[in-house]
Amino acid sequence: MTKRDIIKFLERKQKEKASAVMDSYQANRTQVLQSIYSELELPELADKIQPLLEEVSRLWENWKAKFEKHDGVEIRNFYTLEYWLNSYVNSEGAAFQKITEGLRPETAAMKSLWIDRDNQMECVSSNYNTVINTVQQMKTAKQAALYLKELGFDLSELENPAEPVQTALMIPVNTRFLFTDAA
């Protein structure tokens, strides 16, 4: 194990921790948003709007079937009400999604989540950068490994890698092409 291996390990662990912070934030954000949406009765509103959109779609389809072959009239589907309605009618939960797309909840709970996420991300970055800088300044990988173990890192994947690290000495070389025959 080299200091470079240790630094790569720490960089990977930093990404994992940052990802865990973001996953936690997303889970908490989803709970807060569901609470806000429930308080605003948005699921119920979407459930009432959806059948109305489906009815409008049926009315349009009936009209289109009746008049689309009318002389001198061309109906271009891309620009029609049908094109717009299909995104609602053919996708489950689309009405709810479109309603919530336009909302930007800036409640105290949401602001608290943002601040907490930003603080945690800053702390992860700052602490890992400190550890990485400390490892870089150490004279040997052995000292760095002891330091990390004292901090609580599990270095087993570095000490017992699943695949051996290839160095120049470990790469197979056909020595027949390295030396001249002494015959």
HELIX and SHEET records of a PDB file:
HELIX    1   1 LYS A    3  GLU A   39  1                                  37    
HELIX    2   2 LEU A   42  PHE A   67  1                                  26    
HELIX    3   3 ASN A   77  TYR A   79  5                                   3    
HELIX    4   4 LEU A   81  VAL A   89  1                                   9    
HELIX    5   5 ALA A   94  GLU A  101  1                                   8    
HELIX    6   6 ALA A  108  GLN A  137  1                                  30    
HELIX    7   7 ALA A  141  LEU A  151  1                                  11    
HELIX    8   8 SER A  156  GLU A  159  1                                   4    
HELIX    9   9 THR A  175  PHE A  177  5                                   3    
END                                                                             
